[in-house]
Amino acid sequence: MRQEPEFFKEQEIELIYIAKKLADALAVEELLTASGIDYVVQASEYYAGVIFQSLRAGAFFYVDGESVQQAKQLLELNGRRPHQEPK
């Protein structure tokens, strides 16, 4: 279910997905809610493009540490690539 950041109190939350379009964000919300995973979604900015980078807005999805693997597997099973931190 969609939660406010305060719901997680002192728990650390992790970015699992960045939706670049509204339809994608709504679909991810539906997936997470139907699976009973608590999440936070916040609008934020990111850079896109290789040669011509531009600043864009997207929906950033976060879950608590215990739900990260389950949420990422759910995204993959539904054709979405979960966020990976650069190495």
SVG drawing of the C-alpha trace seen along z (x, -y; Angstrom):
<svg xmlns="http://www.w3.org/2000/svg" viewBox="-4 -20 35 33">
<polyline fill="none" stroke="black" stroke-width="0.4" points="0.0,0.0 1.1,-3.6 2.4,-5.2 3.7,-8.5 7.5,-8.6 6.6,-8.9 5.1,-5.4 8.6,-3.9 9.8,-6.0 13.4,-5.0 13.5,-2.2 15.8,-2.8 14.0,-2.8 15.6,-2.0 14.9,-3.3 13.6,-0.4 12.2,-2.1 11.9,-5.4 8.8,-5.8 9.3,-8.2 5.7,-8.4 2.4,-8.7 1.0,-5.5 4.1,-3.6 3.9,-5.0 0.2,-4.1 0.9,-0.5 3.8,-0.1 1.5,-1.5 -1.1,1.1 1.5,3.9 2.9,3.0 -0.6,2.4 -2.0,5.7 1.0,7.6 0.6,5.9 4.0,4.2 4.2,0.9 5.9,-1.8 6.5,-5.5 6.3,-7.3 7.8,-10.8 8.2,-13.1 11.8,-14.0 14.2,-14.9 16.8,-12.8 19.2,-13.3 18.5,-11.4 20.4,-11.1 23.9,-10.2 25.1,-12.9 22.5,-15.5 21.6,-15.2 18.5,-16.9 16.8,-17.2 13.5,-15.4 10.8,-14.6 9.7,-11.2 8.0,-9.1 10.6,-7.6 9.4,-4.4 10.9,-3.4 10.4,-0.3 11.8,0.8 14.9,3.0 12.9,6.2 10.7,5.7 13.5,4.8 14.0,8.2 10.4,9.1 9.5,5.7 12.4,6.0 11.4,9.5 7.8,8.4 8.9,5.6 11.1,7.9 8.3,10.5 6.1,7.7 8.6,6.5 10.1,3.6 13.8,3.0 14.3,2.2 16.6,-0.6 20.3,0.4 22.8,-1.9 25.8,-2.7 28.9,-0.7"/>
</svg>
